[in-house]
């Protein structure tokens, strides 16, 4: 997509990033102005514990025509906050990026250029291994789930820096589960994905809000919330354990009938028992994860809740045209 686009919405989830927000806006403004005839920035504050909301309100007052901020009542997670911002976006194209300046705003034109007529979603992938060992390992689980829909090569390059056509959100208009993954939801609307390599900067202020435990939890939610792959793994494990048991039974009966002796040893029997018990517990755990997802869906817990009292005067009216200052 060469040249300027008609209109562009930048959606950014925010959590404890008060120090980086002014610099982020200062770098985004010239890029968006050069890339689109009309643009807006939609910040979604995911119940930050620092001064992020105060900084956002000041930015909204300073740039009231093209910055909006939405406060959430509780910490819902990055993808839930993204979903809120995507639904609030007004323009035909949406670019999403992190709030810590690790996704350089200056790389946005590269994403827009790659979004041609045959593509609906373009990911900006960083160099390999930039997030550290544990984060890279935890992300592999989610990317395996996405491989079938995006293709193996594109799935390996999935990340928070992406641009896509806003009309894709119609595919998940009715989605209301508390377990959200934007990449999966986008696969509900299209199969035309692309990924390119872009620059990735080091974090200048603060520290990552992702711990290994959070990443592992997100990966489990992603895997069991949007895929039946773990159930297939459990079935394969059960089949393998059964086959192993039949082989052992044939071995024991063969020695008894052919040689007239039984297989001795308590350790042997205990090991076999542990193998079968472990396979059963693993399978039950997988089934339990899916039952938990059903329980959460039945309780109808929302994906996010907007703090409307704090948002008054900061969120512009939905139908008001946004123009450059």
PyMOL commands that set and color helices and strands:
alter all, ss='L'
color gray80, all
select helices_A, chain A and resi 18-35+52-62+78-88+105-114+133-150+152-155+166-172+182-187+212-226+229-259+266-299+308-311
alter helices_A, ss='H'
color red, helices_A
select strands_A, chain A and resi 5-14+36-45+67-71+93-96+121-125+162-165+193-197
alter strands_A, ss='S'
color yellow, strands_A
deselect
rebuild
show_as cartoon
